Amino acid sequence: MAEAHEELPCFPGYETLGEIYCVSFVRDLSPEKVLRRFGVDEESLEEVAFDELDYRSVESMRDDAAGYIGAARVGDWTVVIEPGGWQIAVDDNTYAPVSRGTEVVSVCRHNYAQDTFAYIVDGTPVVWFDPMYPEERSGSDPDRFVAKMREVGLDPDHDIDGPGIDHPMESSFALASSITGLSFSTDLRSLRFLGAEPLGGLSGSSMQNQNGASRTLSDVLRAQGLL
């Protein structure tokens, strides 16, 4: 088990994303294909720097979701950043098309709901849990990564009445690194992203339920029995 979070392979720059974000890794799809599967306004597609991506999302954010997202190629994976968002990690309307025929690893922080680690293959969540409570896993094969989880400090047998999980987000990125094989030696802030505005919702950022009302993360988690 890792003894200090400084030793964990975290993606440099993630700590600047604030209180809500989702960083996802999609295997063997180009940034353009990932964004189109996510559902974006294709007329808004353009290359942007990390700081611009974050700024635009903050400026256009609505109803607890990213107003602008970006994707960049890193090795065999495309990294997708949702500043202020969470949809790839949680919402089946998003992760199903994004993960079709491939696999997705997501690390999501949400200070006002719950954090999420997700491993999704071809539309099916295989491993899904809150990094603060790694013992409470769901998915089609929730025990697939228990050995890797122990190595990075996400104890799969964690006792909720015992000590808490130290550095859950850093450990989550370390787990993502172990699964993807990426070393995370590249700083997010040095990447050039293909950015775009998501479709749907009041301003292209919120999701809609069947009655036309916008759906927040809490709505989605509650519908899935996770809140």
FENRA-V681308 format. One record per helix or strand of 2 or more residues. SS is the DSSP state (H for helix, E for strand). FROM is the first residue (numbers start at 0). TO is the last residue. Records with the same first field share a line. If there is no record, write none. Layout:
SS->FROM-TO + FROM-TO
//
This chain:
H->4-6 + 13-15 + 30-37 + 41-43 + 49-59 + 86-89 + 91-97 + 130-132 + 145-151 + 167-179 + 187-189 + 216-222
E->19-26 + 45-48 + 68-73 + 76-82 + 102-109 + 115-120 + 123-128 + 191-195 + 206-207 + 213-214
//
